[in-house]
Amino acid sequence: MFKRGEAPQDIKLLAAQGYLAPRAHEQLAILMLLVDDADDGVRSTAEATLNQLPKSALEAFLARADVSGAMLAFFAKRGVGPEGPPSESDTPLLDLEPDDAESDASDEPDDEKRRESLTARLAKMSFPQRLKAAVKGNREMRSVLIRDPNRLISTTVLSSPKLTEAEIANFSRMANVSEDVLRIIGTNRSWTKNYGVILGLTKNPKTPVGMSLNFLARLNDSDIKMLAVDRNVPEPLRIAARKRLQASRQG
């Protein structure tokens, strides 16, 4: 969203302050983009945040083997380069999110907290808190936030280091997630090695048709037979499934 210039102004300002970053890579990459933003306020805020980065932590991060050449060049112009042993931490260099995502967001008595639904708790959170919950929250939080109407929140769930293959397979079947979520899942090679993931994506009516057609060749005959009569999937997919069945019978 930041690269395509689709991030709203309020989100860009939060990001320029160092918020919204699930990992150090994202935090630095976003700040690198925002120092050249068209808006003066965003540019100056991003510049001030870059100046706050702890030099020793930044040098250790830049010493990592997975840091891009573009990032090394950017900070070299600012007089900072790799130094010392590489950092093994992926946490943001400025961890500015207000509260831990796995703790309750209120000071209500324990009995009231227990009665409060997870959805209501998340609704009370600020945008940075919800974003942090998408990365650091528990399984139940991810299951709610993957359906968040804000694309930045829902797609950030997919960057959570706690995410399991079973969750990805479940997300692939959800018809109430955004197309962006399904597209990201479908283009991740490690996730699409799982048969349950490609089956879920192929049967999901919100998956881009081109992606579903590509996965069709990897499905077994029994699942293709079900797709051929499934009126919830796009017509081109049903037709392709019928053709696959006919070819299989003739073969």
C-alpha positions as CSV (number, residue, x, y, z in Angstrom):
1,M,0.0,0.0,0.0
2,F,2.8,2.4,0.8
3,K,4.7,1.6,-2.4
4,R,1.6,2.0,-4.5
5,G,0.7,5.3,-2.8
6,E,-2.6,3.9,-1.5
7,A,-2.0,4.5,2.2
8,P,-4.3,7.2,3.7
9,Q,-2.8,10.3,5.1
10,D,-3.5,9.5,8.7
11,I,-1.9,6.1,8.3
12,K,1.2,7.6,6.6
13,L,1.6,10.0,9.5
14,L,1.4,7.1,12.0
15,A,4.0,5.2,10.0
16,A,6.2,8.2,9.7
17,Q,6.3,8.2,13.5
18,G,7.6,4.6,13.6
19,Y,4.2,2.9,14.3
20,L,2.7,0.2,12.2
21,A,5.8,-1.9,11.8
22,P,5.6,-5.6,12.6
23,R,9.4,-6.0,12.0
24,A,12.5,-4.0,11.7
25,H,12.6,-4.6,7.9
26,E,9.2,-3.1,7.4
27,Q,9.8,-0.1,9.8
28,L,13.0,0.9,7.9
29,A,11.6,0.3,4.5
30,I,8.5,2.4,5.2
31,L,10.5,5.2,6.6
32,M,12.7,5.1,3.5
33,L,9.7,5.6,1.4
34,L,8.1,8.3,3.5
35,V,11.1,10.7,3.6
36,D,10.3,11.3,0.0
37,D,6.6,11.6,0.4
38,A,4.8,14.5,-1.3
39,D,3.4,15.8,2.0
40,D,5.8,18.1,4.0
41,G,4.4,16.9,7.3
42,V,4.9,13.2,6.5
43,R,8.4,13.9,5.2
44,S,9.6,15.9,8.2
45,T,8.0,13.3,10.6
46,A,9.7,10.4,8.9
47,E,13.1,12.3,8.9
48,A,12.7,13.0,12.6
49,T,12.0,9.3,13.3
50,L,15.0,8.2,11.3
51,N,17.1,10.5,13.5
52,Q,15.8,8.8,16.6
53,L,16.9,5.3,15.6
54,P,19.5,4.0,18.0
55,K,22.7,4.0,16.1
56,S,24.2,0.8,17.6
57,A,20.9,-1.1,16.9
58,L,20.7,0.2,13.4
59,E,24.4,-0.7,12.7
60,A,23.8,-4.2,14.0
61,F,20.7,-4.6,11.9
62,L,22.5,-3.4,8.7
63,A,25.1,-6.1,9.3
64,R,22.5,-8.8,8.6
65,A,22.9,-10.8,5.5
66,D,19.2,-10.2,4.5
67,V,19.4,-6.4,4.3
68,S,18.9,-5.2,0.8
69,G,21.5,-3.2,-1.1
70,A,19.0,-0.3,-1.5
71,M,18.7,-0.1,2.3
72,L,22.5,-0.2,2.8
73,A,22.9,2.5,0.2
74,F,20.2,4.7,1.8
75,F,21.8,4.6,5.2
76,A,25.3,4.9,3.8
77,K,24.3,8.3,2.5
78,R,23.3,9.2,6.1
79,G,26.6,8.1,7.4
80,V,25.5,4.8,8.9
81,G,26.7,1.4,7.9
82,P,27.0,-2.2,9.1
83,E,29.0,-2.5,12.3
84,G,29.7,-5.3,14.8
85,P,27.9,-8.7,15.0
86,P,24.6,-8.8,13.0
87,S,21.4,-8.4,15.0
88,E,19.3,-11.6,15.4
89,S,16.2,-9.7,16.4
90,D,13.3,-8.8,14.0
91,T,11.6,-6.4,16.4
92,P,11.3,-2.8,15.2
93,L,14.2,-0.5,16.1
94,L,11.7,1.9,17.6
95,D,8.9,-0.2,19.3
96,L,6.3,2.5,19.7
97,E,3.1,0.5,19.8
98,P,1.3,1.5,23.0
99,D,0.2,-1.7,24.7
100,D,1.0,-5.4,24.4
101,A,-1.5,-6.9,22.0
102,E,-2.1,-10.0,24.1
103,S,-3.1,-8.0,27.2
104,D,-6.6,-6.5,27.8
105,A,-7.0,-3.0,26.6
106,S,-8.9,-1.8,29.7
107,D,-8.7,-1.7,33.4
108,E,-12.1,-3.2,34.1
109,P,-12.5,-5.9,36.8
110,D,-11.6,-9.4,35.8
111,D,-15.2,-10.7,35.7
112,E,-16.2,-7.9,33.3
113,K,-13.1,-8.7,31.1
114,R,-14.2,-12.3,30.9
115,R,-17.7,-11.3,29.7
116,E,-16.4,-8.9,27.1
117,S,-16.2,-10.4,23.7
118,L,-13.0,-10.5,21.8
119,T,-14.5,-8.5,19.0
120,A,-15.6,-5.8,21.3
121,R,-12.1,-5.7,22.9
122,L,-10.5,-5.3,19.5
123,A,-13.0,-2.6,18.5
124,K,-11.8,-0.5,21.5
125,M,-8.2,-0.7,20.4
126,S,-6.5,2.1,18.5
127,F,-5.2,1.5,15.0
128,P,-1.6,0.8,16.2
129,Q,-2.9,-1.6,18.9
130,R,-4.9,-3.5,16.3
131,L,-2.0,-3.7,14.0
132,K,0.3,-4.9,16.7
133,A,-2.4,-7.5,17.6
134,A,-2.4,-8.7,14.0
135,V,1.3,-9.6,14.4
136,K,1.7,-10.4,18.1
137,G,-1.8,-11.4,19.2
138,N,-3.1,-14.9,19.8
139,R,-4.9,-17.3,17.3
140,E,-8.4,-15.9,18.2
141,M,-7.3,-12.3,17.5
142,R,-5.9,-13.3,14.2
143,S,-9.1,-15.1,13.2
144,V,-11.0,-11.8,13.8
145,L,-8.4,-9.4,12.4
146,I,-8.0,-11.4,9.1
147,R,-11.5,-10.1,8.3
148,D,-10.8,-6.5,9.3
149,P,-12.1,-4.0,6.7
150,N,-8.8,-2.2,6.8
151,R,-6.5,-4.0,4.3
152,L,-3.4,-3.0,6.2
153,I,-4.7,-4.8,9.3
154,S,-6.0,-7.9,7.5
155,T,-2.9,-8.5,5.4
156,T,-0.5,-7.8,8.3
157,V,-2.0,-10.9,10.0
158,L,-0.3,-12.9,7.3
159,S,3.1,-11.6,8.6
160,S,2.6,-12.9,12.1
161,P,5.5,-15.2,13.1
162,K,2.9,-17.2,15.2
163,L,0.8,-18.1,12.2
164,T,0.3,-21.8,11.6
165,E,-0.4,-23.8,8.4
166,A,-3.7,-24.8,9.8
167,E,-4.7,-21.2,10.1
168,I,-3.7,-20.4,6.6
169,A,-5.8,-23.3,5.3
170,N,-8.7,-21.9,7.3
171,F,-8.2,-18.4,5.9
172,S,-8.1,-19.8,2.4
173,R,-11.7,-21.1,2.8
174,M,-13.1,-17.8,4.2
175,A,-15.4,-16.0,1.8
176,N,-15.5,-12.9,4.1
177,V,-11.8,-12.0,3.8
178,S,-10.5,-9.5,1.2
179,E,-9.2,-10.6,-2.2
180,D,-5.8,-9.2,-1.1
181,V,-5.6,-11.8,1.7
182,L,-6.4,-14.6,-0.7
183,R,-3.9,-13.3,-3.3
184,I,-1.1,-13.1,-0.8
185,I,-1.8,-16.7,0.4
186,G,-2.0,-17.9,-3.2
187,T,1.4,-16.4,-4.2
188,N,3.2,-17.9,-1.2
189,R,5.0,-21.0,-2.4
190,S,5.5,-22.5,1.0
191,W,1.8,-22.2,1.9
192,T,0.6,-23.5,-1.5
193,K,2.5,-26.7,-0.9
194,N,-0.3,-27.6,1.4
195,Y,-3.2,-29.4,-0.4
196,G,-5.7,-28.0,2.0
197,V,-4.7,-24.4,1.2
198,I,-4.9,-24.8,-2.6
199,L,-8.3,-26.6,-2.3
200,G,-9.6,-23.9,0.0
201,L,-8.4,-21.2,-2.5
202,T,-9.9,-23.0,-5.5
203,K,-13.3,-23.4,-3.9
204,N,-13.3,-19.9,-2.5
205,P,-15.6,-17.7,-4.7
206,K,-13.5,-14.6,-3.8
207,T,-10.2,-16.0,-5.1
208,P,-9.1,-14.5,-8.4
209,V,-10.3,-16.8,-11.2
210,G,-6.9,-17.0,-12.8
211,M,-5.4,-18.2,-9.6
212,S,-8.1,-20.8,-9.1
213,L,-7.7,-22.1,-12.6
214,N,-3.9,-22.5,-12.0
215,F,-4.6,-24.6,-8.9
216,L,-7.2,-26.8,-10.6
217,A,-4.4,-29.0,-12.2
218,R,-3.2,-29.9,-8.7
219,L,-6.6,-31.2,-7.4
220,N,-7.6,-34.8,-7.2
221,D,-10.5,-36.1,-9.3
222,S,-13.0,-36.3,-6.4
223,D,-12.5,-32.6,-5.6
224,I,-12.6,-31.6,-9.3
225,K,-15.9,-33.5,-9.6
226,M,-17.3,-31.4,-6.7
227,L,-16.1,-28.2,-8.3
228,A,-17.8,-29.1,-11.6
229,V,-21.2,-28.8,-9.9
230,D,-20.4,-26.1,-7.3
231,R,-22.6,-23.1,-8.1
232,N,-20.7,-21.0,-5.6
233,V,-17.6,-20.9,-7.7
234,P,-17.2,-18.8,-10.9
235,E,-18.6,-20.3,-14.1
236,P,-15.2,-20.4,-15.9
237,L,-13.9,-22.6,-13.1
238,R,-16.9,-25.0,-13.3
239,I,-16.4,-25.3,-17.0
240,A,-12.7,-26.0,-16.6
241,A,-13.4,-28.6,-14.0
242,R,-15.9,-30.4,-16.3
243,K,-13.3,-30.4,-19.1
244,R,-10.7,-31.9,-16.7
245,L,-13.1,-34.7,-15.8
246,Q,-13.9,-35.5,-19.4
247,A,-10.2,-35.6,-20.3
248,S,-9.6,-37.8,-17.3
249,R,-12.3,-40.3,-18.3
250,Q,-11.2,-40.4,-21.9
251,G,-7.6,-40.9,-20.8
